[in-house]
Amino acid sequence: MTKVRRWVTHLVVPAVGVTMVVAGAAPASAALPAESPKSAPSFAGYTDKTALKTEGRSVVDNGALPVVDGSAPPRRGGTTYYVDSVGGDDTAKGQSPSTAWKTLAKVNATAFGPGDRILLRAGSSWSAEGDQVAKEAYDYTQWTAGQPTDVAGTDPTALLAPKGSGSAARPIILSSYGDGAAPELNGRGVVNDVLQLKNQEHWDISNVEISNVTDGFDPSKFQPGKNQGLLPGEENPLTGDLRGIHVQAENSGTLAGYSIHNVFVHDVSGVMWSIGSTGLDRSKRTGGILFEGLKGDAQTVSQFEDITVKDNYVANTAFANVIFKQFSGMGENRYKDVEPGWGDRAVGKAANDGTVTADPDWRPHQNIEVSGNYLTNRDTQYGWDSLYLTSVQRATVEGNVIDGAGVSGIEMYYTDNVVVQNNEVAELETRVNAADSNGIDPDRGSTNILVQGNYIHDSGEGVLLCGFGFGSAVVRYNIIQDVDRNYVNPHGDSGVNVVYNNLMYNTQRPVKNNTVGFFESSGSASSILIAKNAHYVLNNVFVNTRADVTAAQFRAAYPGVRFSNNAYYGPQVSAPGEDPNAITADPRLGGNPETDVANAAPVSSSSPLISAGTTVDLSAIAPGFDATGNARTTQLPLRVDFSAADVTTPPTVGPASYRPADGNGLLTGMVMAQDGHAVPGATVAFDRGATITDARGRYVIEVSAGKYTLTPSAEGFEDGQGVKLRVRDGATLRADLTLGGTVDNGR
């Protein structure tokens, strides 16, 4: 087995480069509780998502989720209750399939306890009754001339609202029994929530199908009542304050323990009210699955923790597929510091080294995992996001397929310590009244966001670094391909963003001025790429394959930007002068990543990318960056790259390393003078031949596994001493070589 190499903790640009170091110790992140997680999410490389995409599309196209008997989580000491919409009887005991209850009203009237199970029979279905679209049911604050007014809404209605809480060891289970299609719950748009939990904790939900679409609603056309439907009363009358699964908390303190897995939530005809028109609280809270802290008395905060949303299918739900929200109290006053401020970071700040100054009122939801889900809003013009994380701290988003949406595939707003990795995000398209259509967006007030090992393609934009107010993100080892406008769009105010070891690969004609916006801001670069909003762009590969594009754009000539050791290749792609170690030769990649993401790796040992990168140490250039809120794993050093190969030192430029042929290994390193300067054009002799160092003094030799002696020589220097080493099959071995003293050569 190849020994795993740790990420080296210094940043040195070889040869004529500069060392980029920011002094200072790494402070704590934003107001973390004492019980920080003991471990951080690991990264083992990108995994193929074809099977999940195929399965997800099949579930959505067939409109049914198959379930099998016995797939519900096992009983843990409580009582199992059975519900059968066809053969059940509410007067029966309900504790066996032969004595099953019939209606959800019976379930709603029962208080359940730890270990209990509620099992719905496969093939059963229940629909809400009524003909009026469920409208807003929500308490909020309205601010006028600086004065708050409490606005009380009605209680949200629900089709299924079982009572009770489980315990950490014995959650209450809602699932299915029998073989066939998952039991179906249809809200018909006449209830606010199909499945509702309020001030309840420790629930495990699986094996159900849920929809909440109004009769006659057409999702294929955006048809607001007036003014783009941004305010209550102006929306399409067939849309409402609607959700599939709604977990809400009010005056409850901290609630914990939620697992939602293998559910199919689809077709929710929710309203599309905007932040600009209705405020942070009332907007963007319709969709498939919503966790939400409510206003209550505005004195007692409610927070969720320990949430898993895993292996689900969520499709065509307005506004988003999965949402996390917290009450703020802003009313229509955006970005103001008003009470209680639980859902915003209005007075938070981030410095250009990533150091965060916390908002003392912010009360985010904690410890969240969203993984293995198939999410799509492809077939609804009312579907903007797939995943919308607001007021969240310490979350992991990994292994998901986002297969078409509107504004953003994964959007983070007022978040901290979020790891987004190993996701496929594709086919984001613009929606009416929305400017964005990006794959991943660390948006306003989002700090310590780590975006790594994702495949983003066929989108309006790739990664939008939209840190308005402030923000900090690290974007590394991703593939971004074929976006209409900007591959990486810097668009924040202050903080730090480090963009390194990504592949940006274009095969299409760009929409914006026929220019490939590899690193281009949609705002005013002169006011965004400033010293207090630092951007480091390192070790990336930029490739354009289209001969008919006009240009490629790199916003490098600004005081807040540092480019180094990037590779630039293809028609109209020119390295900016601000990159002191630009690589412009053919990178010798495998081909189009659309055919196979493995093509992101070099296929020849003669690739100029191999070991040509600068080693990136986040603790030096962004010492305040803290991906997890856990001091022991704060920087999350990478051990493998996009393709699960060992990260070498120095690293290969781009997201994936070269893999030697079977039976071979790779020797690489620098030839240096005794004063430490790299020596280009030096000879490295070895047992079976010799090679010459490149312009940076770098050499790469592919050899069969075995023992070797390397000896450096160069004009004007005495030969260096030979270095003996052993190369193992498949391994890359770093060996820096030092020449002897200088010689006069008779001059």
Stockholm file with secondary structure:
# STOCKHOLM 1.0

chainA/1-747         MTKVRRWVTHLVVPAVGVTMVVAGAAPASAALPAESPKSAPSFAGYTDKTALKTEGRSVVDNGALPVVDGSAPPRRGGTTYYVDSVGGDDTAKGQSPSTAWKTLAKVNATAFGPGDRILLRAGSSWSAEGDQVAKEAYDYTQWTAGQPTDVAGTDPTALLAPKGSGSAARPIILSSYGDGAAPELNGRGVVNDVLQLKNQEHWDISNVEISNVTDGFDPSKFQPGKNQGLLPGEENPLTGDLRGIHVQAENSGTLAGYSIHNVFVHDVSGVMWSIGSTGLDRSKRTGGILFEGLKGDAQTVSQFEDITVKDNYVANTAFANVIFKQFSGMGENRYKDVEPGWGDRAVGKAANDGTVTADPDWRPHQNIEVSGNYLTNRDTQYGWDSLYLTSVQRATVEGNVIDGAGVSGIEMYYTDNVVVQNNEVAELETRVNAADSNGIDPDRGSTNILVQGNYIHDSGEGVLLCGFGFGSAVVRYNIIQDVDRNYVNPHGDSGVNVVYNNLMYNTQRPVKNNTVGFFESSGSASSILIAKNAHYVLNNVFVNTRADVTAAQFRAAYPGVRFSNNAYYGPQVSAPGEDPNAITADPRLGGNPETDVANAAPVSSSSPLISAGTTVDLSAIAPGFDATGNARTTQLPLRVDFSAADVTTPPTVGPASYRPADGNGLLTGMVMAQDGHAVPGATVAFDRGATITDARGRYVIEVSAGKYTLTPSAEGFEDGQGVKLRVRDGATLRADLTLGGTVDNGR
#=GR chainA/1-747 SS CCCCCCCCSCCCCCTTCCCCCCCSCCCCCSSCCSCCCSSCCCCCCCCCCHHHHHHHHHHHHHTCCEECTTCSCCCCSSCEEEECTTTCCTTSCCSSGGGCBCCHHHHHTCBCCTTCEEEEETTCEEECCCSSCCCCCCCEEEEETTEEEEECCCCCCEEECCBCCCCSSSCEEEEEESSEECCEEECTTTSSEEEEEESCCCEEEESCEEEECCTTCCTTSCCCSSGGGCSTTSSCTTCBSCEEEEEEESSCEEEEEEEEESCEEEEECBCCCCHHHHHHHHSSCCEEEEEEECCTTSSSCEEEEEEEEESCEEEEESSEEEEEECCCCCTTCTTCCCSSCTTCCTTCEECTTCCEECCTTCCCEEEEEEESCEEECTTCTTCCEEEEEEEEEEEEEESCEEEEESSEEEEEEEEEEEEEESCEEEEECCCTTCCCCEEEEECTTEEEEEEESCEEEEESEEEEECCSSCEEEEEESCEEEEESSEEEEECCSSEEEEEESCEEEECSCCSSTTEEEEECCSSCHHHHSSTTEEEEEESCEEEECCTTCCEEEECCSSTTEEEESCEEESTTCCCCTTCTTCBCSCCCBCSCTTTCGGGGSBCSTTCTTTTCSCCCCHHHHCTTCCSSSCGGGTTCCCSBCTTSCBCCSSCCSSSSCCCCCTTEEEEEEEEECTTSCBCTTCEEEETTEEEECCTTSEEEEEEESEEEEEEEECTTBCCCCCEEEEECTTCEEECCEECCCBCCTTC
#=GC SS_cons         CCCCCCCCSCCCCCTTCCCCCCCSCCCCCSSCCSCCCSSCCCCCCCCCCHHHHHHHHHHHHHTCCEECTTCSCCCCSSCEEEECTTTCCTTSCCSSGGGCBCCHHHHHTCBCCTTCEEEEETTCEEECCCSSCCCCCCCEEEEETTEEEEECCCCCCEEECCBCCCCSSSCEEEEEESSEECCEEECTTTSSEEEEEESCCCEEEESCEEEECCTTCCTTSCCCSSGGGCSTTSSCTTCBSCEEEEEEESSCEEEEEEEEESCEEEEECBCCCCHHHHHHHHSSCCEEEEEEECCTTSSSCEEEEEEEEESCEEEEESSEEEEEECCCCCTTCTTCCCSSCTTCCTTCEECTTCCEECCTTCCCEEEEEEESCEEECTTCTTCCEEEEEEEEEEEEEESCEEEEESSEEEEEEEEEEEEEESCEEEEECCCTTCCCCEEEEECTTEEEEEEESCEEEEESEEEEECCSSCEEEEEESCEEEEESSEEEEECCSSEEEEEESCEEEECSCCSSTTEEEEECCSSCHHHHSSTTEEEEEESCEEEECCTTCCEEEECCSSTTEEEESCEEESTTCCCCTTCTTCBCSCCCBCSCTTTCGGGGSBCSTTCTTTTCSCCCCHHHHCTTCCSSSCGGGTTCCCSBCTTSCBCCSSCCSSSSCCCCCTTEEEEEEEEECTTSCBCTTCEEEETTEEEECCTTSEEEEEEESEEEEEEEECTTBCCCCCEEEEECTTCEEECCEECCCBCCTTC
//
